[in-house]
């Protein structure tokens, strides 16, 4: 569950959301881009907006070399999961460049930037595809 937005402007504050980190990842950069498809439900709440950010630490040195932040997805107030995807919400900003992952880290953050109520994320049918392959985790 994603908490309600924090503070008056939570555009860059994922503290009330979900964070997943995968360490010690190795893979060749394939020249493609990050894609995602998430199931999000604000239930009967009006005005929630969910955001995704993906960060890549290519060398595992604790410094993120590439950070991609996607436009928020405004959910409807109807119960039922909606699809927040890279196809319906473009990248809003990015810093750094991608390259090969060598014992690196991938961090994914999902949080509400709008709204005063929680949202659900259906992780069982959500997908994040990273532009590396084949991936190995050590």
C-alpha positions as CSV (number, residue, x, y, z in Angstrom):
1,X,0.0,0.0,0.0
2,X,1.2,3.5,-0.8
3,X,0.5,6.1,1.8
4,X,-1.1,9.5,1.1
5,X,1.2,12.1,-0.2
6,X,3.5,13.6,2.4
7,X,3.7,17.4,2.9
8,X,2.2,20.1,0.7
9,X,4.3,19.0,-2.3
10,X,5.4,15.3,-2.5
11,X,6.6,15.4,-6.1
12,X,10.1,14.3,-5.1
13,X,9.4,12.6,-1.8
14,X,8.9,8.8,-1.9
15,X,9.0,8.4,1.9
16,X,5.3,7.2,2.1
17,X,5.6,4.7,-0.8
18,X,7.3,1.4,-1.7
19,X,11.0,0.9,-2.4
20,X,12.5,-2.2,-3.9
21,X,16.3,-2.6,-4.3
22,X,18.2,-5.3,-6.1
23,X,22.0,-5.4,-5.3
24,X,24.9,-7.1,-7.0
25,X,23.4,-7.1,-10.4
26,X,25.4,-7.6,-13.6
27,X,24.1,-7.2,-17.2
28,X,25.0,-5.7,-20.5
29,X,23.3,-2.5,-21.5
30,X,21.1,-3.3,-24.6
31,X,20.5,0.2,-25.8
32,X,16.8,0.0,-25.0
33,X,14.8,1.9,-22.3
34,X,13.1,1.1,-19.0
35,X,9.5,0.0,-19.4
36,X,6.9,-0.8,-16.7
37,X,3.3,-1.8,-16.3
38,X,1.8,-1.4,-12.7
39,X,-1.6,-2.1,-11.4
40,X,-2.7,0.8,-9.2
41,X,-6.0,1.3,-7.3
42,X,-6.9,4.5,-5.4
43,X,-10.2,2.6,-4.4
44,X,-13.0,5.2,-3.9
45,X,-10.6,8.1,-3.2
46,X,-10.5,11.1,-5.5
47,X,-7.4,12.9,-6.6
48,X,-4.5,10.5,-6.0
49,X,-1.5,10.6,-8.3
50,X,1.1,7.8,-8.3
51,X,4.7,8.3,-9.5
52,X,7.6,5.8,-10.3
53,X,11.3,6.4,-10.2
54,X,14.0,3.9,-11.3
55,X,17.6,4.5,-10.3
56,X,20.7,2.6,-11.6
57,X,24.0,2.4,-9.7
58,X,26.1,0.8,-12.5
59,X,29.2,0.0,-10.5
60,X,27.6,-0.7,-7.1
61,X,29.6,2.1,-5.5
62,X,26.7,3.8,-3.8
63,X,26.3,6.5,-6.4
64,X,23.3,6.4,-8.8
65,X,24.6,6.9,-12.4
66,X,21.1,7.1,-14.0
67,X,17.9,8.2,-12.4
68,X,14.6,8.1,-14.3
69,X,11.4,9.8,-13.0
70,X,8.1,9.2,-14.8
71,X,5.1,11.5,-14.9
72,X,2.6,10.8,-12.2
73,X,-0.5,8.7,-13.0
74,X,-3.8,10.3,-11.9
75,X,-6.1,7.5,-10.7
76,X,-9.8,7.5,-10.9
77,X,-12.1,7.2,-7.8
78,X,-13.6,3.9,-9.0
79,X,-12.6,0.7,-7.2
80,X,-10.6,-1.5,-9.4
81,X,-7.0,-1.6,-10.6
82,X,-5.9,0.7,-13.4
83,X,-2.7,0.4,-15.5
84,X,0.1,2.9,-14.9
85,X,2.6,2.2,-17.7
86,X,5.5,3.7,-19.5
87,X,3.3,3.8,-22.6
88,X,0.7,6.0,-21.0
89,X,3.0,8.2,-18.8
90,X,6.2,9.4,-20.4
91,X,9.5,10.0,-18.5
92,X,9.4,13.4,-16.9
93,X,13.1,13.7,-16.2
94,X,16.3,11.8,-16.2
95,X,19.9,12.4,-15.0
96,X,23.0,10.6,-16.0
97,X,23.6,7.9,-18.6
98,X,23.2,4.2,-18.9
99,X,25.9,1.7,-19.4
100,X,26.7,-1.9,-18.4
101,X,25.9,-3.0,-14.9
102,X,28.8,-4.6,-13.1
103,X,27.9,-5.7,-9.5
104,X,25.4,-2.7,-9.6
105,X,22.2,-1.8,-7.9
106,X,18.7,-1.2,-9.3
107,X,16.3,0.8,-7.1
108,X,12.6,1.2,-7.8
109,X,10.4,3.7,-5.9
110,X,6.6,4.1,-6.2
111,X,4.7,6.8,-4.2
112,X,1.7,9.1,-4.3
113,X,2.5,12.7,-5.2
114,X,-1.2,13.8,-5.0
115,X,-4.0,12.8,-2.8
116,X,-4.8,12.5,0.9
117,X,-5.6,8.7,0.9
118,X,-3.6,5.5,0.3
119,X,-3.5,3.6,-3.0
120,X,-2.9,-0.1,-3.6
121,X,-0.3,-1.5,-6.0
122,X,-0.9,-5.0,-7.3
123,X,2.6,-6.4,-7.4
124,X,1.5,-9.9,-8.6
125,X,0.8,-8.6,-12.1
126,X,3.1,-5.6,-12.2
127,X,6.2,-5.7,-14.4
128,X,9.4,-3.6,-14.7
129,X,11.7,-4.3,-17.6
130,X,15.2,-2.9,-17.4
131,X,17.4,-2.3,-20.4
132,X,20.0,-4.9,-19.5
133,X,20.5,-8.5,-20.3
134,X,21.1,-11.1,-19.5
135,X,20.9,-10.2,-15.8
136,X,22.8,-12.1,-13.1
137,X,22.6,-11.5,-9.4
138,X,25.5,-12.6,-7.2
